[in-house]
Amino acid sequence: MLVQATKSLMWRDHKMKENKSNLKTYFIILIIVVALLIILAFYKINFGNSQLLKEHCAMLPGADGCEKYLGQYTETSQTFTRSIEGLSLVKESTIYETSKDKVGQLEINPVKKEIDGKEIRMYGYNSQIPGPLIKVNQEETIFVNVTNNLDMETTVHWHGIRLKNEFDGVPMTTQEAIQPGKSFLYELNFPDAGIYWYHPHAREDYQQELGLYGNIIVIPNKDDYYNKVNREEFIFLDDIQLTGGDITPVYKDKINQVLMGRFGNVMLINGKESYDVTVKKGDVVRFYLTNAANTRLFNFSIENTKLKVIGSDGGSYESEFFVNSIIVSPSERSVVEVLFDKPGEYKIKHVNPDNTYALGKVKVLNENTDIDYSSQFSIIKENKYVREEVEQYKSYVNRSPDVNLKLDVDLPGMRMMGQNMQMNHADESGLEWEDVMQMMNFGSSNNLIDWKITDTKTGLSNMKIQYKWKVGDKVKIRITNDENSPHPMQHPIHLHGQRFLVLSTDGIPNDNLVWKDTVLVPTGKSIDILVDMTNTGKWMTHCHIAEHLSDGMMFEFEVEE
């Protein structure tokens, strides 16, 4: 009996422990279920029907849970008018010489133009793509009356020119946007020789893509500033992205393709799919190159020739140099000279590590040049005017920077979804040449991605940055492109209203200076520039990839007397 009672007590004790264990297990399971229900409810409330999640799924269409959102991220967006009904054909570009008229007229018109076998709606200054080439003399002042005949507001930014602040063409900073049917009179003064250009500063990602750009050549007041050449050619390097016989949609209420910017699939020179020029044997031709693309880098070359590089944005280099090809980033300019000493056809190319594009050709006749400059072409010349001017700034190379800026990107959609990834597709030079993430790029927008310029000292980014300097200040700025960001890629950084010198890259001094207004900062690189503050007013600094600018990658600085 005693043994049986003992066994009964042991069994009852075992069952009590088992019940407690089961109860504990059930309680843990209940807690997990309740937590999952709370998370699911929070997910549905905060993300389930959110535009952010839809756009996130558009970027990553293969992600779990994104099936029902495919294709939905554009539902609430409206596209711009794309009709060509009643539009006149685009016109050939002309030259506007200010000596004939001190007040120029620029009308911004919708036009139709054939690209890739289809007529599409484009925009043109005076119905021209590119707009009229404006030829002026250094230190000249002119007036240009701009009339907006579009169905959207616009402005004209006179890129690289140290002009009066109120005529810089930045809406809400220097002027009110020009409304449809209205005009604005710009006063333009040109203190510096060089090659400049004009383009919109309102929805640049759309208006510039459609052909709103034109060159300005400021003729030096020194007769021997440039070499003697047989002819000059002005070239806009560009591309356009077409889908189904028209441009890939651009939306009124948001910026798309923000991740990498809008890479075109049709290459253009001066708005055309092929550029042809005929010269004589022995001709030396000076090419003024301007990159008007939204995001694409161009590596320009002419087969079987050497390019003699003589200048950039704001005039000549200290010393000329020869290259086989030259990289021109969005908004940058390069001035090169080429000797064509043998008859035949010379292909113009854009060659990058991924692709080779034929842009046009130079046909050289078997007819001798009128004036032979070939002996001068072989000489590497120094520009004494530039060398004398920049000499005083070389002492700043070893000075500590006044400002440290970091280029970075924030992907809040991925962060909120708990995803941490890096998309680095740069080559060994820190450059991305093609859109290698087309699906993700197409699905990205300013609602999902925040491109940033950050002051590393204050932690402030973009329009929260507010610098103040004085006329006469020499401000050294270090710009570092963070290679550890979620998507590091190159950025062409443009300063309005001032000019600067690129002093060094990764601490290595630059021994051949030229005045610039745009500098390309590759992934992982750190570049020091010295800005000569000469021009009063509030000015913009921004990335010149149009989609990054429209996404807010910009800040203001003020220069006071």
Summary of the structure (lengths in Angstrom):
residues: 561
radius of gyration: 29.0
end to end distance: 109.2
largest distance: 131.2
contacts: 1835
relative contact order: 0.12
helix: 18%
strand: 40%
